[in-house]
Amino acid sequence: MPPADRMSRATEGDMRDDRQIKGERGEAVAAGLLEKQGYKIIELNYRCKLGEIDIIARDGGTLAFVEVKTRRSERFGNPKWAVTPKKRRKISMVALEYLKSTRQMGCKARFDVVAILSGGERPQIELVKNAFDLAYGN
């Protein structure tokens, strides 16, 4: 493999690792916030064949499927706006699979988003409860 190709692959790997590290840190911050808000964390990074949900937690009698979005700045907008319709459909499908596989189809559930801006001295954290409705279809 030519040196330039090795360099571009190494850079791609480093960027992916950096994003993963930033995401893991954001999820840890979000989990801490949720616990302070009284949520009980049930699952972190729940994965199935359909995709992943960052955090599944219980908030009183409601199961919360939580998407965490972390950015260093608002250059590309507030992180909460990164939960696109396509991402909502994906999260919805994974949530339904989770409810089915854990036999909780009748339980009360909602979708929350934790948006984190990590670029300053202290991260700015916003919890959006009931951020979107179940999304499915095209």
C-alpha positions in Angstrom: 0.0 0.0 0.0 1.5 3.4 -1.0 2.4 5.6 2.0 -0.3 8.2 1.1 -3.0 5.5 1.3 -1.7 4.3 4.7 -1.7 7.9 5.9 -5.3 8.6 4.8 -6.4 5.3 6.4 -4.6 6.2 9.7 -6.2 9.6 9.7 -9.6 8.2 9.0 -9.1 5.7 11.9 -8.0 8.5 14.2 -11.0 10.6 13.4 -13.3 7.7 14.0 -11.6 7.0 17.3 -11.9 10.7 18.2 -15.6 10.7 17.5 -16.1 7.5 19.4 -14.2 9.0 22.4 -16.2 12.2 22.2 -19.4 10.2 22.0 -18.5 8.0 25.0 -17.7 11.0 27.0 -21.0 12.7 26.0 -22.9 9.5 26.9 -21.2 9.4 30.3 -22.1 13.0 31.0 -25.7 12.4 29.8 -26.1 9.3 32.0 -24.9 11.4 35.0 -27.4 14.1 34.3 -30.2 11.6 33.9 -29.4 10.0 37.2 -29.4 13.4 38.9 -32.8 14.0 37.3 -34.0 10.8 38.9 -33.8 8.4 35.9 -32.7 4.8 36.6 -30.3 3.7 33.8 -31.2 0.3 32.4 -29.0 0.0 29.3 -26.1 1.9 27.9 -25.4 1.5 24.1 -28.2 -1.1 23.6 -27.5 -2.8 20.2 -29.6 -5.1 18.1 -29.6 -6.1 14.4 -31.5 -2.9 13.6 -29.2 -0.4 15.3 -28.3 1.2 18.6 -29.9 3.4 21.3 -27.5 5.3 23.4 -29.3 5.1 26.8 -32.5 3.3 27.9 -33.6 4.5 31.3 -36.7 4.5 33.5 -38.1 7.9 34.5 -40.8 7.0 37.1 -43.3 4.8 35.3 -42.0 5.7 31.8 -39.3 4.0 29.8 -37.1 6.6 28.1 -35.1 5.9 25.0 -32.4 8.6 25.0 -30.3 9.8 22.1 -27.2 11.7 23.0 -25.7 14.2 20.6 -22.4 15.9 21.4 -20.7 18.7 19.5 -17.8 21.0 20.3 -19.6 24.1 18.9 -22.8 25.3 17.3 -21.1 25.9 14.0 -23.3 23.3 12.4 -26.3 24.0 14.7 -27.4 22.9 18.1 -26.7 19.2 18.6 -30.3 18.4 19.2 -31.1 19.2 15.6 -28.8 16.4 14.5 -31.6 13.9 15.4 -33.0 13.9 11.9 -36.2 12.2 10.7 -34.1 9.3 9.4 -32.4 8.9 12.8 -35.8 9.1 14.6 -37.1 6.3 12.4 -34.0 4.2 13.2 -34.3 4.8 17.0 -38.0 4.1 16.8 -37.4 0.7 15.2 -34.7 -0.2 17.7 -37.0 0.9 20.6 -39.8 -1.3 19.3 -37.4 -4.3 19.0 -36.3 -3.7 22.6 -39.9 -3.5 23.8 -40.7 -6.7 21.9 -37.7 -8.6 23.1 -38.1 -7.6 26.7 -41.9 -8.2 26.6 -42.7 -4.6 27.5 -44.9 -3.7 24.5 -47.6 -2.3 26.8 -45.4 -0.1 28.9 -45.4 3.7 28.7 -42.4 5.0 26.7 -41.0 8.1 25.2 -38.0 9.5 23.3 -35.7 12.0 24.9 -32.6 13.8 23.6 -29.6 15.0 25.5 -27.7 17.7 23.6 -24.2 18.5 24.8 -22.0 21.4 23.7 -18.5 20.5 24.9 -16.4 23.3 23.5 -16.3 25.6 26.5 -14.9 25.4 30.0 -18.0 23.6 31.2 -20.2 21.6 28.9 -23.7 23.0 28.2 -26.2 20.2 28.6 -29.9 20.3 27.5 -32.3 17.5 28.2 -35.3 17.5 25.9 -38.0 15.2 27.3 -40.5 13.7 24.8 -38.3 15.1 22.0 -40.2 13.2 19.2 -43.0 10.8 18.6 -42.6 7.2 17.4 -41.5 7.4 13.8 -41.8 4.6 11.2 -42.3 4.1 7.5 -40.5 5.9 4.8 
